């Protein structure tokens, strides 16, 4: 038998370590952050682990060595995780008269505090809404603004908090809203609102969510040191524990709903987390169903972060999905999907 080179032995050893770490990462969505706050943070690193496994697979493949089977098996077993991170092809099914579109967007208070060096953010967002003409529009981090024009919608539900500068969430609809409400989160300024919407003979419940913010700026990577790393780690683990409680409240609420459901908004967590798994449940992720690329929803410079989602009931078909990651009017990007509801009378 041909003797292995020292490089091959080292690379195989690293490959084995990577395999073990990746399998541990696969288990993280099943571990509650309250019980394992330290480990929950590592779920953010799963895409990097998948990339390294792909690197090893190609490395061994080019050398025609059977070691490639190790990383190949890891990637095969993690195919659902890969689809949550990157989609190779998109879906764009033919339009029908019964289709409807939904847009979800964290508008960051329409740049109320001038985070962006622009003075026309409300007008640009209004223009986008009028161009896309969604049938249902969900806005997180909403703030009343006279410059924001929404002429396409006959119905709305807006929930606001605060004093002089009010903030909250809004759901706009071209279809009649017959009921509405809120899921309040204890000791948090975040919340969920919902509206029961009549479309033809069917009723759809739409939830707009905004979970606990991590409160870490997009330039956090700059001048990072050990002290700053510990601060980030602590902030993330604390936020994830709060999000767990919020996610469980959402799940408990929607499980009592008899209507077809859509849950959208800002999760402030990755698709590899316990929080994502809890809220999504048996529903479909619109990006996984019809998106393409990374589905980037948050404007972080060095990482294609996807923390905004649209989940739909299985009886709702996802016919198209787009994350508009070229629209820089907030720290988030708008998500828009075209859907079709199978009649509940069938």
N, C-alpha and C positions, 0 to 999 in steps of 0.2 A: 504493500500500500504506500502510496506517495505521502511523504512526510509533510505535514502542514508547516507553513512559514509562520514565524513569530507574529507577523501582522495579522494573518488569518486567525490565529488563536486569540489574539487580543480583540479583534473585531467580533468574533463569535461570542466571546465572554460578554462584551458590551451588549451584543444582540440579545443574549439570554437575560441580562439584567433589565434591558428595555422591555422585553416580553413580560416579565414579572410585574414591572411597574405599570405597564399598560393594562394588564388584566385587573390590577388593583383599581386603576382609574375607571375601568368599565363598571365597577361595583359602586362607585361614588353616587350616582343618581338614586341608589336605593338606601343610602345612609343619611339619616336625618341630621341636618346641620346642628340642631340643639345637642345631639348626642356626640357628634363628631365635628365640631366647629373648625378644627384645624384642618381636617381632611377635606372638608367641603370646598375650601379655597382651591385645592389642587384640581378640581374639576375644570377650572379655567384653562389648565395646561393640556387637556386631552388632545386638542387639534395639533399641538406641537409633537406629542407622542405619536400620533398617527402619521405625521409627516416623517418622523425619524424611522418608523417602521417601513414606510414606503421607500425611504432612502436605502435601508438595509436590503429590502427585497430586490431593488434594482442593482445594488452592489453585488449581491451573490448571483443574480441572474446573469450579469455581464461576465462573471467568472465561471458560469455554468456549474455552480455548486449547489448541492441539494439543501444547503442551509437556507436557501431562499424560501423553503417550505415553512420555516418557522415564522417569519414575518408575514408570509402569504396567509398562513392560518390566522394570525392575529388580525390582519386586515379583513379577512373573510368574516370572522366572528364579530367584527366591529362595523359591519357594513351599514347598520342603521345609524351609527354615530357619524360615519363618513357622510351619509346623506343629509344629516342635520348641519354639517359644516359646509359642504360643497355639493352642488348639483351640476352634472355634466350636460344635461339637456333640459329644455323648458317645455311646458305644455301650453298650447294655445288652441283650445277646442273651438269649433264653430259656434257663432253666436246664435242664440234663440231669443224669441220675444219674452220668454219667462226668466231670462238671466237678470241678475242685478249685481251692482258693484258696491264694494265697501272700501272706504279709505280710512286708515288709522294713522295718526300723526301726533307725535309729541312736539308741540309748537314752541316750547320754552318761553311761554308768556308773550309770544310775538315780539321777542327782543325788548321787552319792557325796560330792562336794566342795561341795555346797550352792550351786551356781551359781544355782539358782532359790530364791526365798524360800518354799519349800513343804516340808512334812515327810511328804507322802503320795504322792510321785512313784512309788515302786515299786508301791504299792497301786493307783494310778490306771492305770498301764500294765498291771498284771495284769488289772484289770477290763476294759480295752479288748480284751485278747487273748481273754478269756473271752466277751466280747460278740460279737466278730467271728468267733471260732472258725475261724481259718485252718487248713488242712490241713498247711501247711508254714510255718514261721516262721523268719526269718533276722534275727538281732540283731547289729548292729555296736556297738562300744564297750560290750561286755557286761562286767558284773562280777557275781560271785556275790552273791546277796542273798536272805536267807531270807524276805523279804516278797514276793518275786516268785513267784507261783504259776502253774504251767503244767500243769494236770491233763489237758488235752486230748491230750497227746502221749505216745506209748509209747516213742518213740525220739528220740535226740538225739546231737549231736556238739558238744562244747564244747572250744575251744582257748584256753588261758590263758597269760599271761606275768606277770612281776612278782613282787614279794615279798609284803609284808603285804597291800597292796591290789592284788589281781590284776585283770587286764583282758584282753580278747580278743574273740572272736566265738563265736556259738552258732547252730546249726541244729537246730530241733525239727521232728519229723515225726510225723504220724499213721500214715504208711506205713513199712514196714520199710526201714532203712538197711543196705545190704549192703557198702558200702565207703565210705571217707572219707579225707581227706588235706588237705594244706596247700600253698599256694604261698608260699614265703618270699621276702621282698624284701630285697635286700642293704642293710645299713646303715640299716634303717628299723624302727620299731616297728609299722608297718602290715603287713597281710598279706591273703591270701585263703584261705578254707577251702572245702571242697566235700564233698558227700555224694551217693552214688549211691543213689537211692530207688526201690523197687519199687512201682509202682502197677498193680494187676491183673497183666497179663502183660508190661507194659512197664517199662523202666528209664529214669529221668530223672536227669541229673546237675544238681545245684543248686550254684552257686557263690555265696558271700557275700563281697563285696569291701569293703575299706576302704583306699582309696588315700591317698597322701601328703597330710597335712593342710596347709593353707595357713597356719594359725595366726595368723589375723587376726580380731580380735573384731568382733562385729556393730555395735559403736559406733565403728568406725574412722573414720566420716565426720565425727565431732565434732572441732572445733578442728584441721582439716586445714590444713597449710601445705606449702611446697615441700619441706622436708626429710622430712616425713611421707609425702608423695606418692612421693618417690624410694625411701623404705623399702618402701612397699607394692608399688611396681613391681618392686623387686629381689626381694622375698619371693615374689611371684607367679611371676616368671620362673624362679626357682630351683626352686620347687615343681613347676611344669609340666615342667621338664626331668627331675626325678625320676619324675614320673607317667608320662612317656613310656616310660621303662625298665620300669616296673611294668606298664603297659598291654601292652607287647610280650611280657612274660613270661606274662601271662594269655592272650593270643592264642595264643602258642606252645603253651601247655598245653592249652587247650580244642580246638585243631585236631586233637589226637591222640585226642580222645574220640569213641567211636562211638555214644554215647547221645544222645537229645534233650537239649538243654541249656537251662538258665535261669541267667542271670547277674544278680544283683541287689546292691544296696548303695550305699555312699557313694563316689561317684566324685571328689568334691571338685573338680569342674570342670564347665563348661557343656556344653550340647548342641551347641555350635558349635566345639568344640575337636578337636585332633588325637587327644587321648586318648579322647574319646567315640567318634570315628569308628573308631579302632583296635579298641577293645573290642567295639563293637556289630557291626562287620563286616557280614555279610549278615542278621543277626538283626533282629527287630522290636522297636521301643521300645513298651512297653505303653501309655505315655501317648499316644503318637502314634496308636496303634491304637484306643483306646477312652476316652481321657481327655477332659476339658473344662476350659476356662479356661487358667490359666497352669501348672497342675500344680506349684505352689509346694511345695518340699520342705525348704527351709531358712528359719529364722525371722529373715530380714534385714528390717529395718524399712522401707527405702525401695525395695526391689527384689524382685520375685517370683522369687527364685533357685530354680532346679531343678538340684540337684547329686546327687540320689539317683535311681536308675533301676532298672527291671526290663526286661531284654532276654530275649526268648524265641526259640527255634528257629522256623523258618518252618512246621514241621509242627504247632506248637502254636498254637491259635486263642486270641486274646485276646477274651474276651467281655464283660469289664467291668474298669474301672480307676478307682481313687479315691486321691487324695492327701488325707489327713485333716488339712487345714490349720487346723482349729479345736481341735486337741488339743495344748495347750501344756505338755508334760511333758518336753521336751528342746529343744535348739536345732534339731532336725530334726523333720519330720513323718512319720508312718507312711505307707507306700505299700501298697496292697492290690489284688490283681487276681484275677479269676476266669478260669480257663483250661480248655482242653480239648485233650487230646493225641490226635491221630489215631493209631490203632493202628499200631505198627511192623510188624505182621504183614501189613498190607495191601499 
